[in-house]
Amino acid sequence: MSQLSLGIPIEDPDFAIRLVALDAVADTVRRYGGEGVPAAAIRSFAFDGRLVPLRAQQGIFRPKEMRGAALSISTVVPKSGPPRYDDAIAADAGAFVYRYRDNGPSSHDNRILRAAYEMQTPIIYFYGVDVGVYMPIAPCFVTHDDPVGQCVLVEPSPVAVGLPADDALHPDEVERRYATRVVRTRLHQRRFREIVLRAYARRCTICRLREPQLLQAAHIVPDRDRRGEASVPNGLSLCAIHHGAFDHNLLTITPDYEVRLSRRLLDDEDGPMLEQGLKAFHRRPIHLPRRMEDRPSRDALEERLAEFVRAA
């Protein structure tokens, strides 16, 4: 139920099915360990003995089993070209800006999106981080409707990012804004990971390990630096041990795409992991992405090499 400014309470006729959908999405997110979820894993959920769809390609979605507001919204990463709708975080509002479909405020899709605002009922946001891969954010709330600007503002509940809340389905403004900042950081990290690992065929560029739970995307110029953009040429696909060594300047990659180990590691003797997992790759070439435009920036690697030398 939501209390509008007119003082008229609006019931959500689909609240029971909506809660089951939220639970199903939460289970899926846990199953994938917080990583991106493939589209095939978020097709439907079971309710009252039947399968109910969770999302659709058009973005704003309500299954035929529901009568009120939208159940979910999606931002899709296309196979080529820019996204269909420019959904992003509005810096001044501290929320996601989600565009209406371009068929008018009174069209079916836009009406069920706006109904989510009127009811203040929770929805699910499937945010694309790669082609066919999503980060589900749930529960979310539509917190502002702008028919003139043809958009709404969407904010996650704290429980969407694993944070406590006094009332998960009715968070206050401060809780929502904080959750939005957390989500923004996670989206940045997961989007960067997806595009970098895809460029490197989901293998470590040094040792070729392909276990997804042990692969990470490393920034060459750190993301804390204003030049450390989340782009493939500023990234490396590394396994956990090589990423750790890279971040601590125990290992680097030269602008000629060769691995270099620190003198500290080369002089050490500490068993097979050091010998086979690190020393064995000293002065060996890395495995590069197939596309030239995805290969590591030589300028960025030159900068990291200078830092590596200073740390020696």
Secondary structure, 3 states (H helix, E strand, C coil): CEECCCCCEECCCCHHHHHHHHHHHHHHHHHCCCCCEEHHHHCEEEECCEEEECCCCCCEECCCCCCCCCCEEEECCCCCCCCCCCCEEECCCCEEEEECCCCCCCCHHHHHHHHHHHHCCCEEEEEEEECCEEEEEEEEEEEEEECCCCEEEEEECHHHHCCCCCCCCCCCHHHHHHHHHHHHHHHHHHHHHHHHHHHCCCCCCCCCCCCHHHEEEEECCCCCCCCCCCCHHHEEEEEHHHHHHHHCCCEEECCCCEEEECHHHHHCCCCHHHHHHHHHHCCCECCCCCCHHHCCCHHHHHHHHHHHHHHC
